[in-house]
Amino acid sequence: MTRPRRPGEPGLPPAQQHVLEVVERLLADGHTFTELSIGRIADAAGMGRSTFYGHFPDKPALLVRLAGVVVGDALGLAREWVAAPAHTRAGLVDTLTELVAEHRRHVHLIRAVTEVAGYEPTVQAFWRAQIDGFAAVAQARLERDGTATGLEAETAATVLAWGTERAIALHVERRPDTDDPAFATALAGRIWSALGRD
């Protein structure tokens, strides 16, 4: 289950939400983000180019804007768990379950972000900022509570953030959703141990 958006939290305006749905549908149909032209996206969204450019100045900005809300929601869940004064292992399993479900819902868009981040500086900076932002929250927690890995807090947090992101991405790509509960439980166990919890 996805965490409901709280009142006042930023979302996408209706026109941009429509573009998000159109882009995800085109990606799901087998198109790569690179091969999708702005004209193709605008036509599929039923809007003129001038209207489209009023929302998104270029394709990297389009991808960052659309993914920003999706990824921001998902990573917000992780930040909330890490920052919680009394976080629990059961709560971590629930959080990871929601993260996996959110990744599945937007798998084509997230895949596009990680692919384009490999060669487009704007998207790369966006993606790194998202994961590194979560790592910073984890680092603060580890500096307070310590780790069981022997690593300094900054390194442990980086491994935790980027390792969790990659583990979820690979799981969603390779395994059916029926495996999600077992995966979330197993990953929670590894993270819990790394945090020095019994």
C-alpha positions in Angstrom: 0.0 0.0 0.0 1.3 3.4 -0.9 1.5 6.1 1.8 -1.3 8.6 1.2 -0.1 12.0 0.2 -0.5 14.3 3.1 -2.3 17.6 2.8 0.0 20.3 1.5 2.5 17.8 0.0 3.6 18.6 -3.5 2.1 16.6 -6.3 1.8 17.0 -10.1 -0.8 19.4 -11.6 -3.5 17.6 -13.6 -1.9 18.2 -17.0 1.5 17.0 -15.8 -0.1 14.0 -14.1 -1.6 13.2 -17.5 1.7 13.4 -19.2 3.2 11.1 -16.5 0.5 8.5 -17.3 1.1 8.9 -21.0 4.9 8.6 -20.7 4.6 5.5 -18.5 2.2 3.9 -21.0 4.5 4.6 -23.9 7.4 3.1 -21.9 5.4 0.1 -21.0 4.6 -0.4 -24.7 8.3 -1.0 -25.3 9.6 2.4 -26.3 12.8 3.7 -24.7 12.8 7.2 -23.3 15.6 8.1 -25.6 13.6 7.3 -28.7 10.5 9.1 -27.6 10.4 12.5 -29.1 8.7 15.5 -27.5 6.3 15.5 -30.5 5.3 11.9 -29.9 4.7 12.5 -26.2 2.8 15.7 -26.8 0.6 14.0 -29.4 -0.1 11.1 -27.2 -1.0 13.5 -24.4 -3.4 15.4 -26.7 -1.6 18.7 -26.3 0.2 21.1 -28.6 3.9 21.5 -28.5 3.6 25.1 -27.1 1.4 23.8 -24.2 3.9 21.0 -23.6 6.9 23.3 -23.5 4.9 25.5 -21.1 5.2 22.6 -18.6 8.5 21.1 -19.6 11.4 23.0 -21.3 13.1 19.8 -22.5 13.1 16.0 -22.1 15.5 15.8 -19.2 13.4 18.4 -17.3 10.3 16.3 -18.2 11.9 13.1 -16.8 13.1 14.8 -13.6 9.8 16.5 -13.0 7.8 13.3 -13.4 10.2 11.1 -11.5 10.7 13.7 -8.8 7.2 13.1 -7.4 7.3 9.3 -7.8 10.7 8.9 -6.4 10.2 11.5 -3.7 7.1 9.6 -2.4 9.1 6.4 -2.3 12.2 7.8 -0.6 10.0 9.8 1.8 8.8 6.4 3.2 12.4 5.3 3.8 13.4 8.6 5.3 10.4 8.5 7.7 11.4 5.0 8.9 15.1 5.9 9.4 14.2 9.1 11.2 11.6 7.7 13.5 12.7 7.7 17.2 11.3 4.2 17.8 11.7 2.5 14.4 11.1 -1.3 14.5 12.0 -4.3 12.4 8.3 -4.8 11.6 8.0 -1.2 10.5 11.1 -1.7 8.3 9.4 -4.7 6.6 6.3 -2.6 6.0 8.3 0.2 4.6 10.3 -2.0 2.3 7.1 -3.7 1.1 5.7 -0.3 0.2 8.9 0.7 -1.6 8.8 -2.5 -3.7 5.2 -1.9 -4.5 5.8 1.7 -5.5 8.8 0.6 -7.7 6.6 -2.0 -9.4 3.9 0.7 -10.1 6.4 2.9 -11.8 9.0 0.4 -13.0 9.2 1.8 -16.5 9.7 5.4 -15.4 12.3 4.5 -12.8 14.1 2.3 -15.3 14.2 5.2 -17.7 15.6 7.5 -15.0 18.4 5.1 -14.1 19.2 4.5 -17.8 19.2 8.2 -18.8 21.2 9.1 -15.7 24.1 7.1 -17.2 24.6 9.8 -19.9 22.6 12.9 -19.1 24.1 15.2 -16.4 20.8 16.8 -15.3 19.1 13.4 -14.7 22.3 12.0 -13.2 22.5 14.9 -10.7 18.8 14.4 -9.9 19.1 10.7 -9.3 22.2 11.0 -7.1 20.6 13.7 -5.1 17.6 11.5 -4.3 19.6 8.5 -3.1 22.3 10.6 -1.4 19.6 12.5 0.4 18.3 9.3 1.9 21.9 8.3 2.7 22.3 11.6 4.6 19.3 10.8 6.8 20.7 7.3 7.4 24.1 8.7 8.2 22.7 10.9 10.9 20.9 8.0 12.5 24.1 5.8 12.3 26.2 8.5 13.8 23.8 8.6 16.8 23.3 4.9 17.3 26.4 3.3 15.7 26.7 0.4 13.3 27.4 -3.3 13.4 29.5 -3.3 10.3 32.7 -1.7 11.5 32.3 0.9 8.8 32.2 4.6 9.5 28.7 6.0 9.4 29.1 7.8 6.1 30.3 4.7 4.3 27.7 2.5 5.9 24.9 4.9 5.0 26.1 5.1 1.4 26.1 1.3 1.2 22.7 1.1 2.8 21.1 3.7 0.5 22.6 2.6 -2.8 22.6 -1.1 -2.0 18.9 -1.0 -1.1 18.0 0.9 -4.3 19.9 -1.7 -6.4 18.5 -4.7 -4.5 14.9 -3.5 -5.0 15.4 -2.6 -8.7 17.0 -6.0 -9.5 14.3 -7.9 -7.5 11.5 -6.1 -9.4 13.2 -6.8 -12.7 13.8 -10.5 -12.1 11.1 -11.8 -9.7 7.3 -11.9 -9.7 5.3 -9.8 -7.2 4.4 -13.0 -5.3 8.0 -13.0 -4.0 7.8 -9.5 -2.7 6.8 -10.3 1.0 9.7 -12.8 1.4 12.1 -10.3 -0.3 11.1 -7.4 1.9 11.4 -9.6 5.0 14.9 -10.9 4.0 16.1 -7.4 3.1 14.8 -6.0 6.3 16.8 -8.6 8.2 20.0 -7.6 6.5 19.4 -3.9 7.1 18.4 -4.5 10.7 21.6 -6.4 11.3 23.7 -3.8 9.6 22.2 -1.2 12.0 23.4 -3.3 14.9 19.9 -4.4 16.0 19.3 -7.9 17.4 
